[in-house]
């Protein structure tokens, strides 16, 4: 497995960075990995490497580049305050355009030899959902996607396979939102919605106190099975 930073050309002529991780074989289908509110930090880079080890060409674009490029912060109290401030400044309409640029960059790489999926966590889970609604990817995975309840009208636009992971003890995404998401995708063969009743928001991040090893492993396994079929 190898990794490097690459440039992504935006639609307005500017460029931004992305962390690219390649599988041991050097080639494979693609994953666009969307960050949490903490930037493309050590954990997100490790997740990119994890999926690269699973055989995917993974690109994690810097989605905060328009306000503060190169954000790489941790999970302390001060970090959380900074991260929340950055998330509040996010222009999601512009982010959709930047996501499309990142997907196009990944598809054009010689290392990417197959279809492309989006995958993200929290804010990144919402971005993955938007990416699917925009028709940019061949499949999408969203972990505990914040803000999704505000954009459920987009569900009908998603025709690619989508997998959404929710945490039963999530205080950021209440059960009412999860139920609304289920209703929005009811009777849709392209959607899988999985709820882990004993897990909390952020359960996949092994650097946080809310990390749940069992749930993380189950969700990762389901994601790999989903991607293997979808891609």
C-alpha positions as CSV (number, residue, x, y, z in Angstrom):
1,X,0.0,0.0,0.0
2,X,1.2,3.5,-0.9
3,X,-0.2,6.9,-0.4
4,X,0.4,10.5,-1.6
5,X,-1.2,13.9,-1.8
6,X,-2.7,14.9,-5.1
7,X,-4.2,18.0,-6.6
8,X,-7.9,18.2,-7.5
9,X,-9.1,20.7,-10.1
10,X,-12.2,22.6,-9.0
11,X,-14.8,23.9,-11.5
12,X,-13.8,27.5,-10.8
13,X,-10.2,27.0,-11.9
14,X,-8.8,26.7,-8.4
15,X,-7.4,23.5,-7.0
16,X,-7.4,21.7,-3.7
17,X,-5.7,18.7,-2.1
18,X,-6.7,15.1,-1.6
19,X,-5.1,12.2,0.2
20,X,-4.8,9.2,-2.2
21,X,-4.2,5.7,-0.8
22,X,-3.5,2.8,-3.2
23,X,-4.1,-0.9,-2.6
24,X,-1.2,-3.4,-2.6
25,X,-2.0,-4.3,-6.2
26,X,-1.8,-0.7,-7.2
27,X,-5.2,-0.7,-8.9
28,X,-8.8,-1.3,-8.1
29,X,-12.3,0.3,-8.0
30,X,-12.5,3.7,-6.3
31,X,-13.8,5.2,-3.1
32,X,-14.2,8.9,-2.4
33,X,-13.8,9.1,1.3
34,X,-15.5,12.1,3.0
35,X,-14.1,13.5,6.2
36,X,-15.8,14.2,9.5
37,X,-15.7,17.8,10.8
38,X,-12.2,17.2,12.0
39,X,-10.7,17.4,8.5
40,X,-8.6,14.9,6.6
41,X,-6.9,14.1,9.9
42,X,-4.8,11.1,11.0
43,X,-7.9,9.0,11.6
44,X,-9.4,9.7,8.2
45,X,-6.1,9.0,6.5
46,X,-5.9,5.7,8.4
47,X,-9.5,4.8,7.3
48,X,-8.4,5.6,3.7
49,X,-5.4,3.2,4.2
50,X,-7.8,0.6,5.7
51,X,-10.0,0.5,2.6
52,X,-6.9,0.6,0.3
53,X,-5.8,-2.6,2.1
54,X,-9.2,-4.0,1.2
55,X,-8.4,-3.4,-2.5
56,X,-9.8,0.0,-3.2
57,X,-8.2,3.2,-4.7
58,X,-9.2,5.7,-2.0
59,X,-9.3,9.5,-2.4
60,X,-10.1,11.7,0.7
61,X,-10.6,15.3,-0.6
62,X,-10.1,18.3,1.7
63,X,-13.6,19.5,1.9
64,X,-12.7,22.5,4.1
65,X,-10.2,23.9,1.6
66,X,-12.3,27.0,0.7
67,X,-12.3,28.3,4.3
68,X,-9.3,26.6,5.9
69,X,-7.1,24.3,3.8
70,X,-5.3,21.4,5.4
71,X,-7.4,21.0,8.6
72,X,-6.1,18.2,10.7
73,X,-7.4,18.3,14.3
74,X,-8.1,15.8,17.1
75,X,-11.1,15.2,19.3
76,X,-10.5,17.3,22.4
77,X,-12.9,19.9,23.7
78,X,-11.1,22.8,21.9
79,X,-10.8,20.7,18.7
80,X,-14.6,20.0,18.8
81,X,-15.3,23.8,19.1
82,X,-13.0,24.5,16.2
83,X,-14.5,21.7,14.1
84,X,-18.1,22.8,14.7
85,X,-17.2,26.3,13.6
86,X,-15.7,25.0,10.4
87,X,-18.8,22.9,9.7
88,X,-21.1,25.8,10.2
89,X,-19.2,27.7,7.5
90,X,-19.6,24.9,5.0
91,X,-21.3,25.9,1.8
92,X,-22.9,22.6,0.9
93,X,-24.1,23.7,-2.6
94,X,-20.5,24.6,-3.4
95,X,-19.3,21.4,-1.7
96,X,-21.5,19.3,-4.1
97,X,-19.5,20.9,-7.0
98,X,-16.2,20.2,-5.3
99,X,-17.3,16.6,-4.7
100,X,-18.0,16.1,-8.4
101,X,-14.6,17.4,-9.2
102,X,-13.0,14.9,-6.7
103,X,-15.0,12.0,-8.2
104,X,-14.0,13.0,-11.7
105,X,-10.3,13.2,-10.6
106,X,-10.5,9.7,-9.1
107,X,-12.2,8.2,-12.1
108,X,-9.5,9.7,-14.4
109,X,-6.6,8.1,-12.4
110,X,-5.0,5.2,-14.1
111,X,-5.0,3.3,-10.8
112,X,-8.8,3.4,-10.7
113,X,-10.0,0.5,-12.9
114,X,-13.6,0.2,-11.9
115,X,-16.6,2.0,-10.6
116,X,-16.5,4.6,-7.8
117,X,-18.4,4.7,-4.5
118,X,-18.7,7.5,-2.0
119,X,-18.2,6.8,1.7
120,X,-18.3,9.2,4.6
121,X,-18.8,9.8,8.4
122,X,-21.1,12.3,10.1
123,X,-20.7,15.4,8.0
124,X,-19.0,13.2,5.4
125,X,-21.9,10.8,5.6
126,X,-24.2,13.6,4.6
127,X,-21.8,14.6,1.8
128,X,-21.9,11.0,0.6
129,X,-25.7,11.1,0.5
130,X,-25.5,14.4,-1.5
131,X,-23.0,12.8,-3.8
132,X,-25.4,9.9,-4.5
133,X,-28.3,12.3,-5.0
134,X,-26.2,14.3,-7.5
135,X,-25.6,11.1,-9.5
136,X,-21.9,11.3,-9.3
137,X,-21.2,7.8,-7.9
138,X,-22.1,4.2,-8.6
139,X,-22.8,3.5,-4.9
140,X,-22.8,5.3,-1.6
141,X,-22.2,4.5,2.1
142,X,-23.2,7.0,4.8
143,X,-22.2,6.5,8.5
144,X,-24.4,8.4,10.9
145,X,-25.0,11.2,8.4
146,X,-25.7,14.5,10.2
147,X,-28.2,16.9,8.5
148,X,-29.7,14.2,6.4
149,X,-33.1,14.8,8.0
150,X,-33.1,18.3,6.4
151,X,-32.7,17.0,2.9
152,X,-34.9,13.9,2.6
153,X,-36.5,15.3,-0.5
154,X,-33.3,14.2,-2.3
155,X,-33.9,10.5,-1.5
156,X,-36.0,10.1,-4.7
157,X,-33.0,11.2,-6.8
158,X,-30.8,8.4,-5.5
159,X,-30.9,5.5,-8.0
160,X,-27.5,4.0,-7.1
161,X,-27.2,1.4,-4.3
162,X,-26.9,3.2,-0.9
163,X,-26.1,1.9,2.6
164,X,-26.7,4.0,5.6
165,X,-25.4,3.1,9.1
166,X,-27.1,4.6,12.1
167,X,-26.4,4.4,15.9
168,X,-29.3,3.7,18.2
169,X,-27.9,5.9,21.0
170,X,-27.0,8.8,18.7
171,X,-27.9,12.1,20.4
172,X,-27.2,14.1,17.2
173,X,-29.5,12.0,15.0
174,X,-32.7,11.2,16.9
175,X,-34.9,8.1,16.3
176,X,-37.4,10.3,14.6
177,X,-34.9,11.2,11.9
178,X,-33.9,7.6,11.4
179,X,-37.6,6.7,11.0
180,X,-38.0,9.5,8.5
181,X,-35.0,8.2,6.5
182,X,-36.5,4.7,6.6
183,X,-39.8,6.0,5.3
184,X,-38.1,8.0,2.5
185,X,-36.4,4.9,1.3
186,X,-39.4,2.5,2.0
187,X,-39.9,-0.2,-0.7
188,X,-36.7,0.9,-2.5
189,X,-34.5,-2.1,-3.5
190,X,-31.4,0.1,-3.8
191,X,-31.3,1.1,-0.1
192,X,-30.0,-0.7,3.0
193,X,-30.5,1.0,6.3
194,X,-28.8,-0.5,9.3
195,X,-29.3,0.6,12.9
196,X,-26.9,-0.5,15.7
197,X,-29.0,-0.1,18.8
198,X,-26.2,-0.2,21.4
199,X,-23.8,2.2,19.5
200,X,-23.3,5.9,19.8
201,X,-22.5,8.6,17.2
202,X,-18.9,8.2,16.0
203,X,-18.7,4.5,16.8
204,X,-16.3,3.9,13.9
205,X,-13.6,6.3,15.2
206,X,-11.1,4.3,17.3
207,X,-9.5,7.5,18.6
208,X,-12.7,8.6,20.4
209,X,-14.3,7.5,23.6
210,X,-17.5,6.5,21.8
211,X,-15.6,3.9,19.7
212,X,-17.3,0.6,19.6
213,X,-15.1,-2.2,18.3
214,X,-17.8,-4.8,17.7
215,X,-20.1,-2.3,15.9
216,X,-17.3,-0.9,13.9
217,X,-16.3,-4.4,12.8
218,X,-19.8,-5.3,11.9
219,X,-20.4,-2.1,9.9
220,X,-17.1,-2.4,8.1
221,X,-17.9,-6.0,7.1
222,X,-21.3,-5.0,5.9
223,X,-19.8,-2.1,4.0
224,X,-17.3,-4.3,2.3
225,X,-20.0,-6.8,1.3
226,X,-22.1,-4.0,0.0
227,X,-19.3,-2.5,-2.0
228,X,-18.2,-5.8,-3.4
229,X,-21.7,-6.3,-4.9
230,X,-22.3,-2.7,-5.9
231,X,-19.0,-2.1,-7.6
